[in-house]
Amino acid sequence: MSATAESRLADLGITLPEPSAPVANYVPFVQTGNLLFVSGQVPIVDGKPTFLGRCGETISTDDAVAAARACAVNLITQVKAATGDLERVTRVVKLIGFVNSAPDFTDQPKVINGASDLMVEVFADRGRHARSAVGVAALPLGVSVEVEGTFEIG
């Protein structure tokens, strides 16, 4: 029997948190047809925003990679809340990552690898996806990274 997304999470020592509530006028996810669109997730850990700061100024690239991984955990949490079963994910279609960046910071792709790598670790080949990594001047709550995702659901 092949490993499941849930068993891979367990092997990685990851317990999915309670889904975070939206901080403004939007919903955490929308499914249309077989596509699930998950709103941007920030690195909320133990109910608190973490990894605060701007890459290239007040937060290291390594910490920003960890922030992107925390965002990915929260994306997976929302997917489970939407579907009830991570095995319903037939494909991680696309991630869009936003990195709170100093004007001369150019390692956004490396930062968002923190999210991309986790998707492949959890979903294996189903986790390989298209992606954008964008530098921005600020993010909600002062966090360093935000990641949104599109998932195909079977």
N, C-alpha and C positions, 0 to 999 in steps of 0.2 A: 504494500500500500504506500502510495506516495505521500509526502509530507503535506499538511494543509497550511494555509496561511496562519491559522490559530496556533498550530504546533510550532511553526517557525517563530512566531512572536514569543511563545513560551521559551523556546531555545535561546532566543536573544535576551531573555530576562525582561521582556516588555509586557507590562500589564496595561491594557487600555484604560484610560481614565473615563470619568463621566464626560459626556459631550458638553462642550462649552456652549453657553447661550449666546446668541448674537448680541453685539454691543450697540446696534443701531437698527434701523428699519429694513431688515432683510431676514431671510430664512437661511438656516445652515446648509441646506441642500435642496435641489430641485431635480426630480427625475422626469424626463420626457422621452417617451419610447424606451429604448434600452440604454440611454445615456443618463448618467448621474453627474450633475454638476455640483461640486462642493465649494462653498464660499471660502474665501481666504482664511487660513488658520494661522494664528501666531503662536509663538512658543509659550503657551500657558502650561505651567508645570505646578502640580499641587494647588491648582486654583489661582495661581499668581503669574503675572507676566514676568518672564525671565529673559536673560540675554539682552539687556537694554543697552542701547548705544548705536553708534554709527561706525560701520566698518571703515578701517583706515584712519580712525581717530581714537575712539574710546573702547572699541571691542576688537579682539584679535580675529583673524580669519578662522582659526581653529574653533574659537567659541561661536562664530557665526555658522560654521558647518554644523556644530552641535545644535544650534538654534533651528537650523533647517530640518535637522532630524526630528527635533521636538515638534515642529510644524507637521511633519509627515505622520508622526504618531497621532496627532490630533486629526489629520485628514482621515486616517484609517478608522479612528474612533467614529467620525461622522458617517463614513461608509457603512460601518457595522450598524449604527443607529438607523440608517436609511434602509438597509437590506435585511438585517437580522442575521446574515450569514456571509462571511467574507468569501466563501467558496462561490458565491454568486458573481463575483468579479471575474469577468472573462478577459478583461484587459484594462490596464491603466493606460488611458489614451493620451493624456497630456497633463503636464504640470506647468504652472506659471509661477515663478519665484520672483519676489521683490526683495531687494537688499538695500537697507538703509545705508547709503554710501557717501563717503567723502568725495569731493569732486574728482580726485585723481585715483580713486579706488577702481580697479578693473578686474578683480577676481570673483565677480558675481557667479560665473559658471562653477568655479570651485566650491563656493558657498552652497549653491543649490544642489551640488552633488550629495550633500548630506541628506536631502529628501529623496533624490533619485536612487541613491544606493539602498536606502531602506525599502523603497518600493520593490526593487529587484530581490532584496534579501527575503522579503515577506511573500511576494507573489511569484517569485522565480521568473520564468520567461513572460508570464502574463503581466509582469511589472515593468517591462521595457516600454518606454513611452517617448512621445515627442515632448519638447520642452522649450521654454523661454526663461532667461535669467536677466532681470532688469534692475539697474541701479536707480534708486529714488532718493529724494531729499529728506523724507521723513516717513514714518509708519505709525499706525495707531499705537497708543500706550507707550510710545518710545522704544518699541522692540526693534531688533536689528533685522528680522526676516519675517516675511509672510509668504505663504504658499497656498495656491488654490489648485484644484484638480478636477479632471474629467475622467470618469470611469465608465466602461461598458459593463452592463449588468445582464446576466443570462437568466 
